[in-house]
């Protein structure tokens, strides 16, 4: 079994070894055969392809494992990038491993790594979080779980959910530095940098751009602002602002999560009104 990385946009981003494996394999297992065929045609590869995706995996997996056990070599590819990274190929490789079938990865392009190394944010420690849940409640819960990780966070996101996800990141993670990278290696490649507060405002106003999107969020600040400092900042802000506005202001100043600051502001406002 050969999980083979394929280009994420520019068809020239394919390794020589990957081309050799795709040409020599008995079968290429694809997420979408129509997409993979474009790459194969470009390089004159005529190996037979078969679809393997979330819709048919349970039905076709036993036959693929049988072919591997019979001695066939299978190349596994996704629509773009490295297989198994936010991709349905995991179950196939898991089954192959359980059958003691050798698995040889053929490395290459990956959008998450490409976005990270171009972000200008710390790369010595990072966590790939894939796609966040589509519903806000579950999305915020997941972000709260990720908030304390001492490294950069890397996400994939769709155009339609980009603004909502950035808004929740701002509220949960605070004013961290971040990058929205899209169409990596393609004609309209771009990277928009700023704080989560700034990026959320941009995409709330203009909506999500077209194309494949990677979000990279910097780690928590190296200098941790004490609770006493935060509480004083909240008291100062409440002199002229509502609880909601004060929470937003102090979150932006301190890098603390807006939800945390809002809870503290409510408590301080309530205590001050009773004193």
C-alpha positions as CSV (number, residue, x, y, z in Angstrom):
1,X,0.0,0.0,0.0
2,X,1.4,3.4,-1.1
3,X,-0.3,6.6,0.2
4,X,0.9,9.1,-2.4
5,X,0.8,12.8,-1.9
6,X,-0.4,14.7,-5.0
7,X,-0.3,18.5,-5.8
8,X,-2.6,20.9,-4.0
9,X,-3.0,23.1,-7.0
10,X,0.0,23.4,-9.2
11,X,0.4,20.1,-11.1
12,X,4.2,20.4,-11.2
13,X,4.3,19.9,-7.4
14,X,4.5,16.1,-7.8
15,X,7.6,14.2,-6.9
16,X,9.5,11.9,-9.3
17,X,9.0,9.0,-7.0
18,X,5.3,9.6,-6.8
19,X,5.0,9.5,-10.6
20,X,7.0,6.2,-10.6
21,X,4.7,4.6,-8.0
22,X,1.5,5.8,-9.7
23,X,2.7,4.4,-13.0
24,X,3.8,1.0,-11.5
25,X,0.8,0.3,-9.2
26,X,-1.7,-2.3,-10.1
27,X,-4.5,0.1,-9.0
28,X,-4.9,3.7,-7.9
29,X,-7.5,4.2,-5.2
30,X,-8.9,7.8,-5.6
31,X,-11.2,10.0,-3.6
32,X,-12.6,11.2,-7.0
33,X,-11.4,9.5,-10.2
34,X,-12.3,12.4,-12.4
35,X,-10.0,14.8,-10.4
36,X,-7.1,12.2,-10.2
37,X,-7.4,11.5,-14.0
38,X,-6.5,15.1,-14.8
39,X,-3.1,14.6,-13.0
40,X,-2.6,11.1,-14.5
41,X,-3.3,12.4,-18.0
42,X,-0.9,15.3,-17.6
43,X,1.9,12.7,-17.0
44,X,0.8,10.0,-19.3
45,X,-0.1,7.5,-16.6
46,X,-2.7,4.9,-17.6
47,X,-3.0,2.9,-14.4
48,X,-6.6,1.8,-13.6
49,X,-8.4,3.9,-11.0
50,X,-11.2,3.1,-8.6
51,X,-13.1,5.5,-6.3
52,X,-12.9,5.2,-2.5
53,X,-14.7,7.8,-0.5
54,X,-17.0,8.4,2.5
55,X,-20.0,7.2,0.4
56,X,-18.7,3.8,-0.8
57,X,-15.9,3.0,1.7
58,X,-17.7,0.3,3.6
59,X,-18.7,-1.5,0.4
60,X,-15.4,-1.4,-1.5
61,X,-12.9,-1.7,1.3
62,X,-13.0,-5.6,1.7
63,X,-12.2,-6.0,-2.0
64,X,-9.3,-3.6,-1.8
65,X,-7.8,-5.5,1.2
66,X,-8.3,-8.8,-0.7
67,X,-6.3,-7.5,-3.6
68,X,-3.5,-6.3,-1.3
69,X,-3.5,-9.8,0.3
70,X,-3.3,-11.3,-3.2
71,X,-0.1,-9.4,-3.9
72,X,-1.4,-6.3,-5.8
73,X,0.2,-3.0,-5.1
74,X,-2.3,-0.1,-4.5
75,X,-1.5,3.6,-4.6
76,X,-3.9,5.7,-2.5
77,X,-4.4,9.3,-3.4
78,X,-6.8,12.1,-2.3
79,X,-8.2,14.9,-4.4
80,X,-5.2,17.1,-3.4
81,X,-2.3,16.9,-1.0
82,X,-1.4,14.1,1.4
83,X,-3.9,11.3,1.8
84,X,-5.4,10.7,5.3
85,X,-5.1,14.4,6.3
86,X,-8.8,15.4,6.6
87,X,-9.4,12.6,4.1
88,X,-11.3,9.3,4.2
89,X,-8.2,7.1,3.5
90,X,-7.6,6.4,7.1
91,X,-9.8,3.4,7.4
92,X,-8.2,1.8,4.4
93,X,-4.7,2.2,5.8
94,X,-5.9,1.1,9.2
95,X,-7.3,-2.1,7.7
96,X,-4.1,-2.7,5.7
97,X,-2.0,-2.3,8.9
98,X,-4.3,-4.7,10.8
99,X,-3.7,-7.3,8.0
100,X,0.1,-6.8,8.3
101,X,0.3,-5.3,4.8
102,X,3.3,-3.0,4.4
103,X,2.4,0.7,4.0
104,X,5.0,2.9,2.4
105,X,4.2,6.7,2.4
106,X,5.2,8.7,-0.6
107,X,5.5,12.3,0.8
108,X,4.8,15.5,-1.0
109,X,2.5,18.5,-1.0
110,X,0.3,19.3,2.0
111,X,-1.8,22.5,2.4
112,X,-1.6,22.6,6.2
113,X,2.2,22.5,6.2
114,X,2.5,24.9,3.3
115,X,0.2,27.4,5.0
116,X,2.1,27.1,8.3
117,X,5.6,27.7,6.8
118,X,4.4,30.8,4.9
119,X,2.5,32.2,7.8
120,X,5.3,33.9,9.7
121,X,4.0,32.3,12.9
122,X,5.9,29.9,15.2
123,X,6.6,26.6,13.6
124,X,8.6,24.8,16.3
125,X,5.4,23.4,17.9
126,X,2.0,23.3,16.2
127,X,-1.3,21.4,16.2
128,X,-3.3,20.5,13.1
129,X,-7.0,20.7,14.0
130,X,-8.5,20.0,10.6
131,X,-12.0,21.3,10.0
132,X,-13.9,22.8,13.0
133,X,-17.5,21.6,13.7
134,X,-20.1,23.4,11.5
135,X,-22.4,24.4,14.3
136,X,-21.4,27.3,16.5
137,X,-21.9,25.6,19.9
138,X,-19.7,22.6,19.0
139,X,-17.2,24.9,17.3
140,X,-16.7,27.1,20.3
141,X,-16.4,24.0,22.6
142,X,-13.7,22.7,20.3
143,X,-11.9,26.0,20.3
144,X,-12.0,26.1,24.1
145,X,-10.3,22.7,24.1
146,X,-7.6,24.0,21.8
147,X,-7.0,27.3,23.6
148,X,-4.3,26.2,26.0
149,X,-2.2,24.3,23.4
150,X,1.3,25.9,23.5
151,X,1.8,26.1,19.8
152,X,0.4,27.4,16.6
153,X,-3.0,26.0,15.5
154,X,-3.7,25.0,11.9
155,X,-7.2,24.7,10.5
156,X,-8.9,24.0,7.2
157,X,-12.1,25.9,6.5
158,X,-14.7,26.4,3.8
159,X,-15.5,29.7,2.2
160,X,-19.0,29.7,3.6
161,X,-18.0,29.2,7.2
162,X,-14.8,31.3,7.3
163,X,-16.4,34.5,8.7
164,X,-18.3,32.5,11.5
165,X,-15.2,30.5,12.4
166,X,-13.0,33.6,12.6
167,X,-15.6,35.3,14.8
168,X,-15.7,32.4,17.2
169,X,-11.9,32.2,17.2
170,X,-11.7,35.9,18.1
171,X,-14.2,35.4,21.0
172,X,-12.6,32.2,22.3
173,X,-8.9,32.7,21.6
174,X,-8.6,36.4,21.9
175,X,-6.5,38.8,19.8
176,X,-3.9,36.3,18.6
177,X,-1.9,36.8,15.5
178,X,-3.3,34.8,12.6
179,X,-3.2,34.2,8.8
180,X,-5.8,33.3,6.3
181,X,-4.1,31.6,3.4
182,X,-6.1,30.5,0.3
183,X,-5.5,28.9,-3.1
184,X,-2.0,27.9,-2.0
185,X,0.2,27.2,-5.1
186,X,-2.6,28.4,-7.4
187,X,-3.0,31.5,-9.6
188,X,-4.9,33.6,-7.1
189,X,-2.8,32.5,-4.0
190,X,-2.9,35.0,-1.2
191,X,-2.2,35.3,2.6
192,X,-4.1,37.9,4.7
193,X,-2.4,38.6,8.1
194,X,-3.5,40.3,11.2
195,X,-5.0,39.6,14.6
196,X,-8.1,37.4,14.9
197,X,-10.0,40.6,15.7
198,X,-8.9,42.2,12.5
199,X,-9.4,39.1,10.3
200,X,-12.9,38.5,11.8
201,X,-13.9,42.1,10.9
202,X,-12.6,41.7,7.3
203,X,-14.5,38.6,6.5
204,X,-17.6,39.6,8.4
205,X,-17.8,42.6,6.0
206,X,-16.8,41.0,2.7
207,X,-17.7,37.3,3.2
208,X,-15.6,34.3,2.6
209,X,-13.3,34.3,-0.5
210,X,-13.4,31.5,-3.1
211,X,-11.0,28.6,-2.9
212,X,-9.3,26.2,-0.5
213,X,-8.6,27.9,2.8
214,X,-6.0,27.3,5.6
215,X,-6.1,29.3,8.8
216,X,-3.0,29.5,11.0
217,X,-3.4,31.0,14.5
218,X,-0.4,31.9,16.7
219,X,0.1,30.3,20.1
220,X,-0.9,32.0,23.4
221,X,1.2,35.0,24.2
222,X,4.5,34.3,25.8
223,X,3.8,36.9,28.5
224,X,0.7,35.9,30.5
225,X,-1.3,38.8,31.8
226,X,-2.2,38.3,35.4
227,X,-5.8,38.1,36.6
228,X,-5.2,41.2,38.7
229,X,-4.1,43.2,35.7
230,X,-7.1,41.9,33.7
231,X,-9.6,42.7,36.5
232,X,-8.2,46.3,36.7
233,X,-8.5,46.7,32.9
234,X,-12.1,45.6,33.1
235,X,-12.9,48.0,35.9
236,X,-11.3,50.8,33.9
237,X,-13.2,49.9,30.8
238,X,-16.6,49.6,32.6
239,X,-16.3,53.2,33.6
240,X,-17.2,54.2,30.0
241,X,-18.4,51.0,28.3
242,X,-21.1,48.4,28.5
243,X,-20.1,44.9,29.7
244,X,-20.1,43.6,26.2
245,X,-17.9,46.4,24.8
246,X,-15.6,46.3,27.8
247,X,-15.1,42.6,27.3
248,X,-14.2,43.1,23.6
249,X,-11.8,45.9,24.4
250,X,-10.0,44.1,27.2
251,X,-9.8,40.8,25.2
252,X,-8.1,42.7,22.4
253,X,-5.7,44.4,24.8
254,X,-4.7,41.3,26.8
255,X,-5.0,38.4,24.3
256,X,-7.3,36.6,26.7
257,X,-10.4,34.9,25.3
258,X,-13.4,37.2,25.0
259,X,-15.8,34.7,26.6
260,X,-13.5,34.5,29.7
261,X,-13.3,38.3,29.9
262,X,-17.0,38.7,29.5
263,X,-17.7,36.3,32.4
264,X,-15.2,38.3,34.6
265,X,-16.8,41.6,33.5
266,X,-20.3,40.4,34.4
267,X,-19.1,39.4,37.9
268,X,-17.2,42.7,38.4
269,X,-20.2,44.7,37.2
270,X,-22.6,42.8,39.5
271,X,-20.3,43.1,42.5
272,X,-19.8,46.9,41.9
273,X,-23.5,47.5,41.5
274,X,-24.2,45.8,44.9
275,X,-21.4,47.6,46.8
